[in-house]
Structure formats: C-alpha cells, structure tokens
Amino acid sequence: MKHIHPLYYFFFLLFPLAGKAQDDTTRYRRDSVHFHWKEMAAQHYPSDHKGVYPSWGGDGPLLSFGSIKYDGDHVRNIPRFTFFFNVGTNFNYDINKNFGVFTGLNLRNIGLITKDNDSLKLKRRLYTLGIPIGLKVGDVRHGSIFFFAGGEYDLALNYKEKQFIDGDKRHKFSQWFSDRTPLLLPSVFAGIRVHPGIGLKVQYFLTDFFNKDFHETVDGLKTYPYAQTQSKMFFVTLSYDFGKVDYGDEFKDEHARHHHHRRSFQGANY
C-alpha cells in the first residue's frame, strides 16, 4: 500500500552555552522531568471530583509475551521489554464511592520477537492508538486500593520489522497502516491500583498479531506469509493509571517558572 510519511514528535534540542545560565537551565530541566515523572508514578489521587474528571492513563514499563505457531509448530518467542512511548489519559466517572467507569486514549508500543532458528531473529514493533472502556471497583473515592477491568480497541498505526542474522542487523522496514497486521486489535485487560499510585495490569489481545490475509508477490508468485501462522500476544505492565491530572494551577505555575528561567537565561547572555 502507499506509504504515508510519518510525523515525528518529541524532539528536543539542547545547546550547551557558557556561564551560570547553562547550569540553571540544565538544573531546571532535570528537576522538571523528575517532577513530571513523579506526578505520573506517585501522584495524589484525584480528590473532591464531581462528574467526569481526567486522570493519567497509558502504560509504564511494558513486557510483552507471545504464543507463535507456524503450520502447527511452536516458534520460539523472546519476551519484549519497552518503555517508550506508552502514554495516555483516562476520563473517569464515579457512580458512588465503590464503583466507577472510565474511558480514555492510549498511545502504545507493542510487538513480538521471534527466533525461528539459531541464526535468524525477527523483531516486530507496532504503535497503536487505543480507546479503553472499563470498570473500577473498590475505594474509587480515595484511591487506597481498587481493581479495574475492561476492554479496548487499538488502531494499528506504524509497523516496523528488523531482521537479524547471527546477531547482525541485515534488513529493516517501516510502514504506516500496514496490511501485515489487522487494522483494529481488540483486547481485554484487568489490573489493580494501590496508594500512592502503583498499578499492575495484564492485557490480552483477542486477535492474531499478524493478518492472515496479507499477501505479497515474491519472484512473480503471490504468497500469504502469515496464512498458517497463529500469533497471540499479551503484556504485563507497571502502570501509573488514575493519578491526578491538574490542567489548571499546576500548569500555570510551571509556565511561570519556565518564563522566569528563560528571562534569566537571556539576561545572562546579553
């Protein structure tokens, strides 16, 4: 299919400059990154919420496992660990102090690593955009401990494959909205969250990772490389779901601190 050129995000350029301003700016950025990760991983639970309210979503460190069979024979699967980019936001509604519902939007990095034989290893990575719908049961008012479960539909965005022979990378390619995987991947999940923001979640995909109807032409012949392949996948993640998100004063204060440091930086270089 026709390639869609990707849009690249999250590029930050840091230019080293002399003097005190550089030290202040570096220290500020380091403290800011530490602050935001702490907010996601161990933030206070949202309090005094009414109606629909936002919270952190997405996944943290993610460990994927697969069950791969080709023509009925097992293919060795290597667990795949990833950290970037797994981010998201939840939108919650608590019916009472012990029961709530939520949905959201999650960007996720999933994939499989297979070793067909002693020399050949294949790494497949897929970025998806998912919409979960779930339930929360437990202390949803104060967040001391509760369980959550639900289902999710992921839209497959970008597929990448790397081929290694005897440990050397020989071939790689990337495709947006590739036909090698299903466009939509349904899944179910369940997890637990405890104070002050530690969560554990297991998620299982209901369809095969590979699209069995995918075909390509090799040496003039139409082939279906995944027609005889069964490819199930699930992952376990340490999540920071449901931590407090404050789109008001917190970000105003952060903007004020950034403006102050920027003025100090400019003044030191005049």
N, C-alpha and C positions, 0 to 999 in steps of 0.2 A: 504494500500500500504506500501511498505518497507520504513522505516524511514531513512532519510539522516541526519547524525549527523550535527548539526549546527556549524558554525564558529562564534566565539564571538569576537566583536570588541570594541574599545573604552575603554579598561581597563587601568586605570592609578593608580599606587601605589605611595603614598606619605609617606615617612618615616620621622618622626619627629627627627631632630638632633639638638644638642645644639648649642648655640652661635649665633653670628651675621649672619653666613651663612644661617641659617634656616630662619631668618627674611627676608633677602634679597631674598632668593629663593621664599618664600611664597608671598612676595610683587610682585615679578616679574611675578609669575604665575597668580596672581589675576589680575594684570594690563594687562597681555597678553590676558586672557579670555575676560576681558572687552573690550579690543581693537578689538578683532575679532568680537564680537557681534555687536559693534558699526559699524564696517566695513560692516557687512551684513545688519543691520537695517537702517542705515542712511548714507551710503557711498555716495561719489560723484558719479554722473552719468558718465559712460564712455564717454570720450571726444576724439576728433580727431581720431575716429576709421574709419578704412577702411577695406573693405572686411568682412570676418567672424571674429567676436570677441566674447569672453566669458563674461558672467556676472553671478552673483549669481542667483540661481533658487530655486526650492523647496518651501516648505510652512513653515510658522511660527506656532503660536498657532492655533490649528485646532479644530473646533466644528462640530461634525457630527450629522446629524438627519436622522431618518429612518421612512419609512411607511411600517409597517409589518401587513400582514393579514394571518390568518391561517384558511383555509376552508371558506373563505369569511368574517370572523370576525376579527375586528381590535385587534391587540396585543399592549399593552402599550409599548411605546418606550421612553427611557430616553436619552436626549442629552448627547453625549460623548465628553469630552474635552481631548485633548492630545497635548503635546509639543515635545516629543522625540519619535523616531528620524524622523524628517521631514527635509531633506536636499536635495540639488540638484544643478545643473549647467545648465545654458542656453547657447546656441550658436546662435548668432544673425547675421542677415544681413539686413542692412537698404537700401532700394531701393532709397529713397530720404529722405528729412528732415521730411516728414509727414507720411511715410509708411515703415514698415519693417516686416520681418518674423523671426521666431525663432523655434528652437527645443531644445532638452536637455535630461537630465537624472535625475529622481527624485526618492529618497527613501522615502516612505510614510507609516505612521501608521494610519490605518483607522479601523472602526469597529462599532458594534451596541451593545446597552444594552437594553434588554427587561425584562419586569416584567409580567410574564404570570398570576400570581395571587398575593395575598397579601404576600405570604411566599416565592415564587420562583423567583429568579432573575438570568439572564444569561448574561454574558459579553463575547462578541466575538471580538477578535482583529486579524487584518490581516496586515502583512507587504507586501508592493508591490514595484515593481520597474517599473516606468513609463517612457514612451517616449512621450512628447507632441509635437504637431505641431500647431503653432499659428500665428496670425497676430497682428501687433501693428499699431495703428492709432492715430495720434496726434503729439506732439512735441517729436519725437523719436530721434532727433539730440541732444537736450539739456536736455530732460527728465523732463521738468517742469510739464507736465501732458500729459498722453496718456492712451488710452484704449487698452485692448488686449483681444483676444478670440481665441478659437481653440478647438481641440480635443486631446485626449490622450488614449493610450493603456497601461494598467498596467498588469504586470506579477505577479500573486499571489505567494509569497514566503513562508511565515510562518503563519499558523493559530493557534490561541490559544483560548481556551474556559474555562471559570470559572463558576462554579455553586454555588450559594449562597441560603441557606435555612434559613429563619428568620434571615438574616444578617450574618450568619456563612458560611465561605467557606467550602464546602463539597467535591468538586471534581474539578480537572482541568487537562487539557492535551494540548499538543502542537504537531503540525505536520508540516513538511516541504512538500510543494507542495501537500497539502491536496486536496482530491476529494470533500470535503464539500463545496468548493466554485469553481466557474469557474476558469480555469487556466488564462484566459485573461479577463480583465474587461475594456470595452470601456467607455469613458466618454466625456462630453463636459464641457467647462469652459468659464468664462468671468470675467473680472476684470478691475481695474483702478489703475494706479500708479501716485503719485504726489511727488513733491520735498519735503523733501530731501531723500525719499526712502520708503515712507509709501504706502502700497498697500492693496487692498481688493479684494478677489477673491471668486467666488462661483463656485463649481464644482458638476456636477450631473452624476451619473453612469447610463448607459443605460440598463444594465442587472441586474438581481436579484443578491443580495449578496450571496445567497445560491444556490447550484447546485441542481436542482430538480431531476436530475438523480442519485444523490448519494444514495447508499443503504448500509445497514449493516444487520448483522444477529443477531437477539435477540431471545433467547430461541429456537434456531433452525429454526426461521422463517425469511425470507428475507423481510426487511422493507425499505420503502422510506420515511424518516422523513421529507423531505422538498418538497415532491411532491405536496402538497396542500398549500404551503407557497409562498406568494408574499412578496419580500423583496427589496424595493427600498431604495436608500441612496443618500444623498448629503451632502456636507460640506461647511462651510464658514471659511475662513482663513485670518488672517492678514499676508500678505506675504512681503518678502524682495526681491522679484524678480527684476532682471535687475540692481542691484547695481554693482558697478565697481569691477572687479577682476583683480588683477595685479600679474601675475606669475613671474615677473622679480625682480626689485629692492626692492619691499616691502618684499619679502621673503628672499632676500639676507640680508637685514638689520635685519630682525627678526632672521635669523640664526646667524648673528654676535653678536646680543645682547644675544642670548641663549648661545653661546660659551663663551662670556665674563663672564656671571653669573656662568656658570659651572666651569670655571677655578677659580673664586673667591671662589666658594663653596668647591672645592677640596683643595685649599690652606689653607682655614680656618680650615681644619680637619687634616692637617699633624702634 
